[in-house]
């Protein structure tokens, strides 16, 4: 799935699915997001009775000088009136480029860049923060909301997340010297002003 991003005309709210079928790449449009957003994370529940696509965080600014804590859900198979639903926002810091994965009835949010400002510069700092949103109670529980998870061992942003089992996920990280132009996701602040990346 591709949700939001930057186009030639600025931010977009466009969402579509890309799937390889019959020897060709097929594109299927979905309803647009409630707002145009870029640098967000997305996760998909395909193991639930009702398939769901979640989009979290990102920015509504073409300059990426602000971050969002919004969470949106699209539920498939709900007929022609299917649309995006705005869910409770993350109670933690807003972020850009979080790692997002949906498994075991939770939407998991790992890392991402938090923002601060120093004069004309925007400072992007990877975080160790991890959260989960449970969209409905499970296994005889009554809890359905955000909960903070144990922090990651290393601050990350723009990291892939993948399942390693029924209730486990992994985030690849980079070890060794940091070149902000190549490995901006691993543990150091990045300062962006009008002239350079530091």
N, C-alpha and C positions, 0 to 999 in steps of 0.2 A: 504494500500500500504506500502511496505517496500522499501526504497530507500537508497542505500549505507549502510555504517556501517563498523564494524570490523569483519573479518573472521579469521580463523586460520593462513592465510598467509598474513594478514595485511588489509589495507583498501580495500573496494570493490566498484565497480561502478554498481553492480547488482541492478536491480529493478524488483519487482514482486508484483502481486496482490494476496491477500488471500481472498477467499470468501467461505461462507458456502452454498453448493448446494447439494441437494439430500441426505442430512444426512451425508455429508462428507466435509472436508475442502479441497477446490480445490486451486491449485497454478497456476497462469498464468504468464509467463515471459514477461517482456517488454524490449524494447531496453535499453542497459546500459546507465548510465549517461555519460556526456562528460568527467568527471574526477571522480576518486574514492574519496569519501567523507564520513566522519562520523560525528555524533553529529549535523546533520543538522535538519531543520524543514521542514515539508511538508504539503501542503494543496491541496484540490481537488475541482474543480468546477463541480458539477453534475447538477446544475440548469441552465446551459447555453446551447445554441444550439449545441455548440461543447464542449464536456467534456475535461477538462484540468487538469493535475497534475503539481504542482509547487514544487520545492525543493530549499530551501534558506539556505545560511550560512554554518556552520559546519567547519570542518577542513580537510586539505589534509595531515596532519601530524599524524603519529601513536602515537606521544607523546602529541597531543593536545596542542602544544605550539604555534600554529598560528590559526587565525580565518579567515573565508571567508566572503565576502559581495556579492558573486555571486548568481544570480537568474536564474534557469533553468526551462523551460516549455516543457511538453510533451502534444501534442494535439492528442486525440484519434480520430479514424475514418477517418484518412487522408490516408488510404491505406497502402500498404505494404512498402512504403518508409517513414513511420512515424519515426521521430527521435526527439531528444531533441534539443531545441533552447536556446541559451544563450541570456539572456535579459540584459538590462542595470543594472549594479551593484548598490546596495544600496549606496547612497551618505553619509550615516552615518557610524558609527563605525562597523567594522566586528564583528560577534558574533557567539557563540556556543549555541546550544540548545534553539533557539528562539521558541516562540509560534507562529504558523502560522495557519491562517484560510482564506478560500476564500469565500467571500459572497458579494453581492451587487456590482458585477463587479470589486471588488478590492481584491488584495492579501494583507492581513494584517499581519504585523510582530510586535509581542509584546515581549518586554524584550529580554532576552538572557544574556549570559555571555560575557562581553568584557574582553580582556586580557591585562595584563601588565607584565613586567618582573622585578624581583629584584634578582640580582645575578643569581644563578642557579635555582631559583624558578619561577614558572609561577603563577601569581595571577589572579584568575577568579572573576570578580565583576559583580553581577547582575545589570541590568540597568532598568530604567523606560522608556526608549526610545520606541516610537511606530511609525511605518511608514506604508504607504499603497502604493501599486503599482497598478495603473489603466492601464489595458492592452489595452483598447480601449475607445474612447470618448463615453459618454452615455447622454441620456436625453437632447439633443441639445447642449451639451458642446463640446469643442474642446480639452480638457485636457486629455492627456494620458502619464503618467510618474510617478515617485516617488513623494510623498509629505509627509512631517513630520506631525504627528498627535499630539494632546495634550499628555503630558507624563502620564504614569500610576501613580496611587496614591502610589504604592509600587513597589520597584524593584523586578522583578521576572525572573526566568530562568527555563527551563525544565518544564514549566507549560502546562497543557492541555488547549485548547481553544475550546469553543463550542458555537453554535448559540443559542440565546435566543429569537429570533424573526427575521423578515425579514432583519433588518438593525442593529442588536445588537449582541454583543458577550460577553461572560463572561470568566474570568480567575480565577480559584480557587487559593487561596493563603493560607499560613500557618500563624496563629497568635500564639504568645507566644515565649518561649525560642527557640533558634536555636541550633540544633544539626547538625553540618555540614555533618555528615555521613548519616543523615536521611532526613533533610530538606534543602539541599544546595541551594534550589531555592529561598529562601525568605530573601532578604535584606542584607545579610552580604557577605563580601569578603571571598574567600577561597584561601588559599595559599598552593600550592602543590610543594614540592621539592622532592628530590630523596628518602627521608626517611619517610615523614609523610604528613598528611593533617592537616592544622591548621585552 
